[in-house]
């Protein structure tokens, strides 16, 4: 039987680091008023 605890710990670390980086990017974009979807701009005709 293999010990998978270190592998699972590494995966959790990478996921949490990715989540933190994603949050920082979205905060930076929000501060510049950049949105992927802007309801007032994307009006369907």
N, C-alpha and C positions, 0 to 999 in steps of 0.2 A: 504494500500500500504506500502511495506517495504522499508526502507532506505538501499540501497545496496552500497552506496558510500564507507563506511568503508571496506566492503568486497573486492570491486574492488581495493581500495587503497592497501590493504594487498596483493592481488594477484600481482599487479604491483611491489610492493616492493620485493616479493619473486622471481619474474621472473628476476628483475634487479640484485638481489644478486646472483642468479644462473648464470646469464650471466657473471657477474664480476668474479666469482669463476672459471668458465669455461675458461675465457680468461687468468687468472693467471696460470691455469694448462697447457694450451697450450703454453704459453710463457715459462714456466719452461721446458716443454718437448722439445721445439724448441731450447732452450739454450744447451740442452744435445744432440742435433742432433738426436732426436727420432721422427720418423714419422710413422704414421699409414700406409701410402702408399709411397713407395719410387720407382719411375719409373726406376731408374738405377738398383735396386735390384730385383724388380718383373718383370723380362723380360719373356715374353711369348715365348715359343719355338715352 
